[in-house]
């Protein structure tokens, strides 16, 4: 069985890599780090070292065993393009995604520079959605790095959104996710920031997904924007 996910914009998770290190302000209250510490305490073998980065070759072929087509978030507990993930392992991960053609895979990174450097050596499958996280204006360069790749479907996750992003270049972007930070110490997100990104998506006819307002109690805050939920997805084959 696949690992069912509570993340609103995916169905399952697959973690051939676990653990990470912080690279930008969006990492400050990392949910994956909190989860890894909890899983270590529960005795989960993949988290024996907590949130220290580890690759798990035994987990590579899992999607090939999941026969029901689904949307799979790759490395919800890490970053595939982390500097300590060997290039050969990244290639192996893409090979599995290519072979598991009945699924749709979502890969999300904050390491856009490495993504761009490796792009030409990757045979990009049609069923891989490649995304970057952008939390503040000073990290908008990640979008340009993504635009420079040969990924078939490109998306941007503005989560946790920590500031206004008034003039985005979204050419070639197929999907946008916006969400506020949640959990202990969550930093507030302004409605104007969300509406600004939504308006730019509407002008560019880019599917828009509003994940959550966030806060300490994200369930109470909900995910209603302007009287409704926004669950648009990219046009994937």
C-alpha positions as CSV (number, residue, x, y, z in Angstrom):
1,X,0.0,0.0,0.0
2,X,1.1,3.6,-0.7
3,X,1.6,6.1,2.1
4,X,-1.7,8.1,2.1
5,X,-1.1,11.8,2.6
6,X,-3.1,14.5,4.4
7,X,-1.4,17.1,2.2
8,X,-4.3,18.7,0.3
9,X,-2.7,18.8,-3.1
10,X,-1.5,15.2,-3.3
11,X,-2.7,11.7,-2.6
12,X,0.3,9.7,-1.4
13,X,4.0,10.2,-0.4
14,X,7.1,8.4,-1.3
15,X,10.3,9.0,0.6
16,X,13.5,7.4,-0.9
17,X,15.3,10.2,0.9
18,X,14.7,11.5,4.4
19,X,16.2,14.3,6.4
20,X,17.4,17.7,5.3
21,X,19.1,21.0,6.3
22,X,17.8,24.5,6.3
23,X,18.5,26.8,3.4
24,X,16.1,29.8,3.6
25,X,13.5,31.4,5.9
26,X,10.8,29.0,4.8
27,X,12.7,26.2,6.5
28,X,12.5,27.8,10.0
29,X,9.6,25.8,11.3
30,X,9.9,22.8,9.1
31,X,7.0,20.3,9.6
32,X,9.2,17.5,8.2
33,X,11.8,18.0,10.9
34,X,9.1,17.9,13.6
35,X,7.7,14.7,12.1
36,X,11.1,13.0,11.8
37,X,11.8,13.6,15.5
38,X,8.4,12.0,16.3
39,X,9.0,9.0,14.0
40,X,12.4,8.4,15.5
41,X,10.8,8.3,19.0
42,X,8.3,5.8,17.6
43,X,11.2,3.6,16.5
44,X,10.7,4.0,12.7
45,X,13.9,2.6,11.2
46,X,14.2,5.1,8.3
47,X,14.4,7.8,11.0
48,X,16.9,6.2,13.3
49,X,19.1,9.3,12.9
50,X,16.2,11.7,13.1
51,X,16.4,14.5,10.5
52,X,19.9,13.7,9.4
53,X,19.8,13.2,5.6
54,X,19.7,9.5,4.5
55,X,19.0,7.7,1.3
56,X,17.0,4.6,1.3
57,X,17.7,2.4,-1.7
58,X,15.2,-0.2,-0.4
59,X,12.4,2.3,-1.0
60,X,13.2,3.1,-4.6
61,X,10.9,0.6,-6.2
62,X,7.9,1.1,-4.0
63,X,5.8,3.1,-6.6
64,X,6.2,0.2,-9.1
65,X,4.3,-2.0,-6.6
66,X,1.4,0.5,-6.2
67,X,-0.9,-0.6,-9.1
68,X,-3.6,2.0,-8.5
69,X,-2.8,5.3,-10.4
70,X,-2.3,8.1,-8.0
71,X,-0.6,11.5,-7.5
72,X,2.6,11.0,-5.5
73,X,4.6,13.6,-3.7
74,X,8.2,12.6,-3.8
75,X,10.3,13.2,-0.7
76,X,7.8,15.0,1.5
77,X,10.4,14.5,4.2
78,X,13.5,15.8,2.4
79,X,14.7,17.5,-0.8
80,X,15.7,15.3,-3.7
81,X,18.2,18.0,-4.9
82,X,20.0,18.4,-1.6
83,X,23.7,18.6,-2.1
84,X,24.3,15.4,-0.2
85,X,22.0,13.3,-2.4
86,X,24.3,11.6,-5.0
87,X,23.6,12.4,-8.6
88,X,23.2,8.7,-9.4
89,X,20.5,8.4,-6.8
90,X,18.6,11.3,-8.3
91,X,18.8,9.6,-11.7
92,X,17.6,6.3,-10.2
93,X,14.6,8.1,-8.7
94,X,13.7,9.6,-12.0
95,X,14.1,6.2,-13.7
96,X,11.6,4.7,-11.3
97,X,9.2,7.6,-12.0
98,X,9.6,7.0,-15.7
99,X,8.9,3.3,-15.3
100,X,5.9,3.9,-13.1
101,X,4.1,5.8,-15.9
102,X,0.6,5.2,-14.5
103,X,1.3,7.6,-11.6
104,X,1.8,11.3,-11.5
105,X,4.8,12.4,-9.4
106,X,5.3,15.8,-7.8
107,X,8.9,16.8,-6.9
108,X,9.5,20.0,-5.0
109,X,12.8,21.6,-4.2
110,X,14.4,24.7,-2.6
111,X,17.7,23.8,-4.3
112,X,16.8,25.2,-7.7
113,X,20.4,25.9,-8.6
114,X,21.3,22.2,-8.5
115,X,18.0,21.4,-10.3
116,X,19.0,23.7,-13.2
117,X,22.6,22.3,-13.3
118,X,21.3,18.7,-13.5
119,X,18.4,19.4,-15.8
120,X,20.1,18.5,-19.1
121,X,21.3,15.2,-17.7
122,X,17.7,14.2,-16.7
123,X,15.4,12.4,-19.2
124,X,12.2,14.2,-18.1
125,X,9.2,11.9,-18.0
126,X,5.8,13.4,-18.9
127,X,4.4,12.2,-15.6
128,X,6.7,14.3,-13.4
129,X,5.6,17.7,-12.1
130,X,8.7,19.7,-11.1
131,X,8.3,22.5,-8.6
132,X,10.2,25.0,-6.6
133,X,9.3,26.7,-3.3
134,X,9.3,30.5,-3.1
135,X,8.5,32.1,0.2
136,X,9.7,35.7,-0.2
137,X,10.8,38.1,-2.9
138,X,14.5,37.3,-2.5
139,X,13.9,33.7,-3.5
140,X,12.0,34.4,-6.7
141,X,15.2,33.4,-8.6
142,X,14.1,29.8,-8.0
143,X,11.3,30.3,-10.5
144,X,13.8,31.4,-13.2
145,X,15.9,28.3,-12.5
146,X,12.8,26.1,-12.9
147,X,11.9,27.9,-16.2
148,X,15.3,26.9,-17.4
149,X,14.7,23.2,-17.1
150,X,13.2,20.8,-19.5
151,X,10.5,19.6,-17.0
152,X,7.2,18.9,-18.8
153,X,5.0,20.3,-16.0
154,X,6.4,23.1,-13.8
155,X,4.8,24.4,-10.6
156,X,5.6,26.9,-7.8
157,X,4.7,26.4,-4.2
158,X,4.4,29.7,-2.4
159,X,4.4,28.1,1.0
160,X,4.9,29.2,3.6
161,X,4.2,32.6,2.0
162,X,6.1,35.2,4.1
163,X,5.7,38.3,2.0
164,X,4.2,40.1,-0.9
165,X,5.2,39.0,-4.4
166,X,3.7,41.6,-6.7
167,X,5.5,41.2,-10.0
168,X,6.2,37.5,-10.8
169,X,7.4,36.1,-14.1
170,X,5.2,33.0,-14.4
171,X,5.8,32.3,-18.1
172,X,5.8,28.6,-18.7
173,X,4.5,27.8,-15.2
174,X,1.6,25.3,-15.1
175,X,0.4,25.4,-11.5
176,X,0.7,27.6,-8.4
177,X,0.1,26.6,-4.8
178,X,-0.3,29.2,-2.0
179,X,-0.4,28.4,1.7
180,X,0.3,30.0,5.1
181,X,2.7,28.5,7.7
182,X,1.2,26.2,10.3
183,X,2.2,24.8,13.6
184,X,4.2,26.1,16.6
185,X,5.5,29.6,16.0
186,X,3.7,30.0,12.7
187,X,4.3,33.4,11.0
188,X,1.1,35.2,9.8
189,X,0.2,35.5,6.1
190,X,-1.7,38.5,4.7
191,X,-4.7,38.1,2.6
192,X,-3.4,40.7,0.2
193,X,-0.4,38.6,-0.6
194,X,-2.6,35.6,-1.5
195,X,-4.9,37.7,-3.7
196,X,-1.9,39.3,-5.4
197,X,-0.6,35.9,-6.5
198,X,-4.1,34.7,-7.4
199,X,-4.6,37.7,-9.7
200,X,-1.4,37.1,-11.5
201,X,-2.3,33.4,-12.0
202,X,-5.7,34.4,-13.4
203,X,-4.1,36.8,-15.9
204,X,-1.7,34.0,-17.0
205,X,-4.5,31.4,-17.0
206,X,-2.4,29.3,-14.5
207,X,-4.3,26.8,-12.3
208,X,-4.4,28.1,-8.7
209,X,-4.5,25.9,-5.5
210,X,-5.1,27.6,-2.1
211,X,-3.9,25.1,0.5
212,X,-4.5,26.9,3.8
213,X,-4.4,30.0,5.9
214,X,-2.2,28.2,8.4
215,X,-1.6,29.4,11.9
216,X,-1.2,27.5,15.1
217,X,-4.5,25.8,14.5
218,X,-4.7,25.3,10.7
219,X,-8.0,23.4,10.8
220,X,-9.7,26.3,12.5
221,X,-8.2,28.8,10.1
222,X,-9.4,26.6,7.2
223,X,-8.8,27.2,3.5
224,X,-11.6,29.3,2.3
225,X,-10.6,32.3,0.1
226,X,-13.1,34.8,-1.1
227,X,-16.0,32.5,-0.1
228,X,-14.8,29.2,-1.7
229,X,-12.0,26.7,-1.9
230,X,-9.5,26.7,-4.8
231,X,-8.4,23.3,-5.8
232,X,-7.3,23.8,-9.4
233,X,-4.7,21.3,-10.8
234,X,-2.4,21.4,-13.8
235,X,-3.5,19.9,-17.1
236,X,-1.5,16.7,-16.8
237,X,-2.0,13.7,-19.1
